[in-house]
Amino acid sequence: MSWLAPELTRRLASRAAGNRYRHRVIRETGPGAEVQINGQRYVDFSSNDYLGLACHPRVVAAFQRGAERYGVGSGASALVSGYCRAHARLEEDLAVFTGRPRALVFSSGYLANLAVVTTLAGRRDTLIADRFNHASLIDAALLSRARLLRYPHRDTLALERRLQATEGSRRLVVTESLFSMDGDLAPLGRIAALCEHYHAALVVDEAHAIGVLGPGGQGSLAELGLGSEVVPVQIGTFGKALGGLGAFVAGSEDLIETMIQDARSYRYTTALAPAIAEAVREALVLARTESWRREHLRSLIAAFQGGLSEIGIPKSDRRSPIQALVFGEDDSVLEAAERLRRRGLFVAAIRPPTVPIGSARLRVSLTAAHTEGQVTRLVEALAELRGGSS
C-alpha cells in the first residue's frame, strides 16, 4: 500500500476531531427566501442571491431562449470557437453598466481573479493585498510568483507603509470592495489616493457589491466616482446579486486585450455557457431598473440591525446584506446553526480556514426576496439562543 490511503484517512480524522469537517446539504429547490434542503423547509439566510433574481421569470426565460439557440454548453474555449454572440453582447452591456471602455467575461469569479493577478504581476513585481481578501485572490497572488505583502484588514496606514517600503518596484494593490465574510467595506477612496500618490496600480474585486451598492447597482466604485483612470481594474461576478454564474473584468481597451492574449485561466477554460450570458444580460436590466430591490434590501438590513440592538447585540453600521455574528469557537457556532435549523432557519456556520481561528461565525445573508416578518423571526430565534433556551 502506498502512503496515500493512510494519509487521507489521517487528514479526514483530524478535520473531524477539530470540528472542521464539512458536510454538503442537498437543496431541492431553486434559490429563494424559502428553500427545501434535505427534505426540510427552511427560511434561507445563506444565499448570495442578494436581489432575488436567480429565479426571476424574465431571467429564467432569457436562459431558456439562450439554451434553445446556443445549446447547453459553449463547446470550446473562447479563443477556439466557444465565443458566441451572447458573450459579445454581454461584454458590451457590462462596459456600459460599469462605465468602462471594455469588459471580458469569465466562467467563474475564481478564474477572473486568477487571470487578473497572474497576468499583471510576476516575479519582479510586488503585490500588496488586504489580509481578508478572498481565497481566490490569495491563490492568484501565490501563483503569480510576485513578492506578496499583506496588510491588516482595512488598515490604510499599514498599506502606506508597505507602499513606502517598496518604492522603486512595480506595485499591484488588490482588495475587495465589500468583504465576503465580514460584510464591511474597504476604504476605497483612501486606498485609491494612496495608489495614485505612490504610482501603484489598483485592482478592486466587486463580487459582493455589484447589484447591491452604487447607482443602478453599479458597485462601490461607481458610488464613490472612482473611474478607470484611478482604479484601472474592476472585477465583478454574476453569481451573487445577478443570480447567475461567471464573472467579468472591466477596464481599458489594452487591459482587456492583454487578458485575452495572456490570461491562462481565460485561454484554457471552456467559455461560459451562452445561455448563462443571456440570463445575465436580463439580470443586468432588472438590477439597473428595479431599484425597489435595493431599497427593500436596505430596509431589511436596518430592521435586522435594529432587532439585534433590541436583544442586546451591538448594532452594526454596515450597509451590507452580509451580517456576521461572531461566536469564536467552532463548536459554539455549529451548535447555534443547528438550533436555528430546528426552528426552520438556515444560516451558514463559517469556520476556519475560511475565517481566522477564533472567529467562527454565523454569516447571515439577507436578500430582497426576504420579508420583514422572516427577518423578525430570525431575530427572535437569535434572542432565544442568546437567552440559552433550546
C-alpha positions in Angstrom: 0.0 0.0 0.0 1.3 3.5 -0.8 1.3 6.3 1.6 -1.8 8.0 0.1 -4.6 6.0 1.7 -3.5 6.3 5.3 -2.6 10.0 4.8 -6.1 10.7 3.5 -7.6 8.9 6.4 -5.4 10.8 8.9 -6.4 14.2 7.3 -10.1 13.5 7.4 -9.9 12.2 11.0 -8.0 15.4 12.0 -10.7 17.6 10.4 -13.5 15.7 12.2 -11.7 15.9 15.6 -11.3 19.7 15.2 -14.9 20.4 14.1 -13.7 21.4 10.7 -15.3 18.6 8.7 -17.7 20.0 6.0 -20.9 18.2 5.1 -22.8 19.2 1.9 -26.5 19.7 2.0 -28.8 18.9 -0.8 -31.1 21.8 -1.8 -34.2 20.5 -3.7 -35.5 23.9 -4.8 -34.1 27.0 -6.5 -32.6 29.9 -4.5 -35.2 31.9 -2.7 -36.4 33.2 0.7 -37.7 29.7 1.4 -36.0 26.5 0.2 -36.2 22.8 0.8 -32.9 21.2 2.0 -32.5 17.5 2.7 -36.3 17.2 2.6 -37.0 20.0 5.1 -38.3 23.5 4.5 -36.3 26.5 5.8 -36.1 30.2 5.5 -32.7 30.6 3.8 -30.3 33.2 5.2 -27.3 31.8 3.5 -27.7 32.8 -0.1 -25.8 35.4 -2.1 -28.7 36.0 -4.4 -29.0 39.5 -2.9 -31.6 40.9 -5.3 -33.6 37.7 -5.6 -33.0 37.4 -9.4 -31.8 33.8 -9.7 -35.4 32.5 -10.2 -36.9 35.7 -11.7 -39.2 34.6 -14.6 -37.6 37.1 -17.1 -34.1 35.8 -16.2 -35.2 32.1 -16.5 -36.9 32.9 -19.8 -33.8 34.5 -21.1 -31.8 31.5 -20.1 -34.3 29.2 -21.9 -34.1 31.2 -25.1 -30.3 31.1 -24.9 -30.3 27.4 -24.5 -32.7 26.9 -27.4 -30.5 29.0 -29.7 -27.0 28.0 -28.5 -27.4 24.7 -26.6 -26.3 23.8 -23.1 -22.6 24.5 -23.3 -20.3 26.6 -25.3 -18.3 23.7 -26.7 -14.8 25.2 -26.6 -12.7 27.8 -25.1 -13.3 31.4 -26.1 -10.1 31.6 -28.2 -11.1 28.5 -30.2 -14.7 28.6 -31.1 -16.6 28.9 -27.8 -17.1 32.7 -28.0 -20.7 33.4 -29.1 -22.8 36.5 -30.0 -24.3 36.2 -26.5 -20.8 36.7 -24.9 -20.1 39.7 -27.1 -23.4 41.3 -26.3 -23.0 40.7 -22.5 -19.5 42.3 -22.7 -20.9 45.3 -24.4 -23.7 45.6 -21.8 -21.1 45.3 -19.0 -18.9 48.0 -20.4 -21.9 50.3 -20.4 -23.0 49.1 -16.9 -19.6 49.7 -15.4 -18.8 52.9 -17.3 -15.5 51.4 -18.6 -14.3 51.0 -22.1 -14.4 47.2 -22.3 -15.3 44.1 -20.3 -14.3 40.4 -20.6 -16.4 37.5 -19.5 -15.1 34.6 -17.5 -16.6 31.2 -16.5 -16.2 32.0 -12.7 -15.0 34.6 -10.3 -12.1 32.4 -9.2 -10.9 32.3 -12.8 -11.3 36.0 -13.3 -9.2 36.7 -10.2 -6.5 34.2 -11.2 -6.4 35.9 -14.7 -6.0 39.4 -13.4 -3.4 38.9 -10.8 -1.2 36.3 -12.6 -1.3 38.3 -15.8 -0.5 41.7 -14.3 2.1 40.6 -11.6 5.2 38.5 -11.9 8.5 37.6 -10.2 9.9 41.1 -10.3 6.7 42.8 -9.0 5.3 43.4 -5.6 1.7 42.5 -4.8 0.1 44.2 -1.7 -3.2 42.7 -0.5 -5.7 43.1 2.3 -5.3 40.3 4.7 -9.0 39.4 4.5 -9.1 39.1 0.7 -11.0 36.1 -0.8 -9.1 32.8 -1.2 -9.1 33.2 -5.0 -7.1 36.4 -4.7 -4.7 34.8 -2.2 -4.2 31.8 -4.5 -3.7 34.1 -7.5 -1.1 36.1 -5.6 0.9 32.9 -4.8 0.6 31.6 -8.4 1.8 35.0 -9.8 5.2 34.4 -8.0 5.3 38.1 -7.2 6.5 39.3 -3.8 3.4 39.2 -1.6 2.9 41.7 1.2 -0.3 41.7 3.2 -1.6 44.5 5.3 -4.1 44.3 8.3 -7.7 44.4 7.2 -8.7 47.9 6.0 -5.6 49.4 7.6 -4.6 52.2 5.2 -1.7 53.3 7.4 -0.2 49.9 7.1 -0.8 49.9 3.4 1.0 53.2 3.0 4.0 51.8 5.0 4.2 48.9 2.6 4.0 51.2 -0.4 6.7 53.4 1.0 8.9 50.4 1.7 8.6 49.1 -1.9 9.3 52.3 -3.8 11.3 51.5 -6.9 9.3 48.3 -7.8 6.1 47.9 -9.7 3.3 47.5 -7.1 -0.2 46.0 -7.6 -2.6 46.7 -4.7 -5.5 44.2 -4.5 -8.6 44.5 -2.4 -12.3 43.5 -2.3 -14.7 46.4 -2.1 -17.3 44.6 0.1 -15.7 41.8 2.0 -17.5 38.4 1.8 -17.1 37.2 5.4 -17.3 40.4 7.4 -19.7 42.4 5.3 -17.6 45.6 5.7 -16.4 48.0 3.1 -12.8 48.8 2.1 -11.9 52.4 2.4 -11.6 52.7 -1.3 -11.3 56.4 -1.5 -8.2 56.5 0.7 -6.7 53.3 -1.0 -7.1 54.9 -4.4 -5.5 58.1 -3.3 -2.5 56.2 -1.9 -2.1 54.2 -5.1 -2.2 57.3 -7.2 0.4 59.0 -4.9 2.8 56.1 -4.9 2.2 55.1 -8.6 0.7 51.7 -7.8 -2.0 50.0 -9.9 -5.2 49.2 -8.0 -7.4 46.1 -8.6 -10.8 46.0 -6.9 -12.9 42.9 -6.6 -16.6 44.0 -6.6 -18.1 40.5 -6.3 -20.4 41.3 -3.4 -21.0 45.0 -4.3 -22.2 44.7 -7.9 -26.0 45.0 -7.9 -26.1 46.0 -4.3 -24.3 49.3 -4.0 -24.0 52.4 -6.2 -26.3 54.0 -8.7 -28.3 51.3 -10.5 -26.3 48.7 -8.6 -23.1 49.6 -10.4 -21.0 48.9 -7.3 -18.8 50.7 -4.8 -16.5 52.3 -7.4 -19.5 54.0 -9.2 -20.8 55.0 -5.8 -17.5 56.8 -5.0 -17.0 58.1 -8.5 -13.7 56.1 -9.0 -13.3 55.7 -12.7 -10.8 53.6 -14.7 -8.1 56.3 -14.5 -8.0 55.8 -10.7 -9.0 52.1 -10.5 -7.8 50.5 -13.7 -9.1 47.0 -12.9 -12.6 46.2 -11.8 -13.7 42.6 -11.2 -17.3 41.5 -10.7 -19.3 38.3 -10.6 -22.7 37.1 -11.9 -23.2 34.5 -9.2 -24.2 36.9 -6.4 -26.7 39.7 -6.9 -27.1 39.0 -10.6 -28.3 35.5 -9.8 -26.3 33.6 -12.4 -22.8 32.1 -12.9 -19.5 33.5 -14.1 -17.6 36.8 -13.8 -16.1 39.7 -15.6 -13.1 42.0 -15.7 -13.7 45.6 -16.8 -11.2 48.3 -17.8 -9.3 49.8 -20.7 -9.0 48.5 -24.2 -5.4 47.5 -23.6 -6.3 45.8 -20.3 -8.9 43.6 -21.9 -6.8 42.8 -24.9 -3.9 41.8 -22.6 -6.3 39.5 -20.7 -7.4 37.9 -23.9 -3.8 37.3 -25.1 -2.1 36.4 -21.9 -4.5 35.2 -19.2 -4.1 31.4 -18.8 -7.4 30.9 -17.0 -9.2 32.5 -19.9 -7.3 30.7 -22.6 -7.5 27.2 -21.2 -11.1 27.2 -19.9 -14.3 26.3 -21.7 -16.2 29.5 -22.3 -19.2 30.5 -20.2 -22.4 28.8 -21.4 -24.1 31.3 -23.8 -27.4 30.7 -22.1 -26.0 32.0 -18.9 -24.7 35.1 -20.7 -28.2 35.7 -22.0 -29.7 35.3 -18.5 -27.1 37.7 -17.0 -28.0 40.3 -19.7 -31.6 40.2 -18.5 -30.5 40.3 -14.8 -28.4 43.5 -15.5 -31.5 45.2 -16.9 -33.5 44.2 -13.8 -30.7 45.2 -11.4 -30.4 48.6 -13.0 -34.1 49.4 -13.4 -35.8 47.8 -10.4 -34.3 50.0 -7.7 -37.0 48.8 -5.3 -35.0 45.7 -4.8 -32.1 47.6 -3.3 -34.4 49.8 -1.3 -36.2 46.8 0.2 -32.9 45.1 0.9 -31.7 48.3 2.8 -34.9 48.3 4.9 -34.3 44.6 5.8 -30.7 45.4 6.8 -31.9 48.2 9.0 -34.6 46.1 10.5 -32.1 43.3 11.3 -29.6 45.6 12.8 -32.3 47.3 14.9 -33.6 43.9 16.1 -30.1 42.9 17.1 -29.7 46.1 19.1 -33.0 45.4 20.9 -31.8 41.9 22.1 -28.5 43.3 23.3 -26.2 42.5 20.4 -24.2 45.7 19.4 -25.7 47.3 16.4 -23.6 47.3 13.3 -23.5 50.3 10.9 -22.6 48.1 7.9 -24.8 48.7 4.8 -24.1 45.2 3.6 -26.5 42.3 3.2 -23.8 40.2 4.9 -24.2 40.4 8.6 -21.6 38.4 10.6 -22.3 37.2 14.1 -19.0 36.1 15.6 -19.1 33.2 18.1 -15.4 32.5 18.3 -15.2 28.7 18.8 -16.2 26.2 16.2 -18.4 24.0 18.4 -20.4 27.1 19.6 -21.2 28.3 16.1 -22.1 24.7 14.9 -24.5 24.3 17.8 -26.1 27.7 17.1 -26.6 26.9 13.4 -28.2 23.5 14.4 -30.5 25.2 16.9 -31.6 27.7 14.2 -32.3 24.9 11.8 -34.6 23.2 14.3 -36.6 26.4 14.1 -36.7 26.3 10.3 -34.0 28.9 9.7 -30.9 28.0 7.6 -27.9 30.1 8.4 -24.3 29.2 7.4 -21.8 28.4 10.1 -18.5 29.7 8.9 -15.3 28.2 10.4 -11.5 28.3 9.8 -9.8 28.2 7.4 -12.4 30.4 5.7 -12.1 32.8 8.6 -9.3 33.3 11.1 -9.0 30.8 14.0 -11.1 32.0 16.9 -13.6 33.9 14.7 -16.1 31.2 13.7 -19.4 32.9 12.9 -22.9 32.8 11.7 -22.9 34.5 8.3 -26.4 36.0 7.9 -27.1 36.8 4.3 -30.2 39.0 3.6 -31.8 39.2 0.2 -34.5 41.2 -1.5 -36.6 38.1 -1.5 -37.0 38.1 2.3 -39.8 39.7 4.1 -39.7 41.8 7.3 -41.6 39.0 9.0 -38.9 36.5 8.2 -36.2 38.8 9.5 -38.1 39.3 12.7 -38.4 35.6 13.0 -34.6 35.2 12.7 -34.0 38.0 15.4 -36.5 36.2 17.8 -34.6 32.9 17.3 -31.3 34.7 17.9 -32.7 36.2 21.1 -33.6 32.6 22.3 -30.1 31.5 21.5 -28.7 34.4 23.5 -31.0 33.5 26.4 -29.8 29.9 26.3 -33.2 28.2 25.6 -33.3 25.4 23.1 
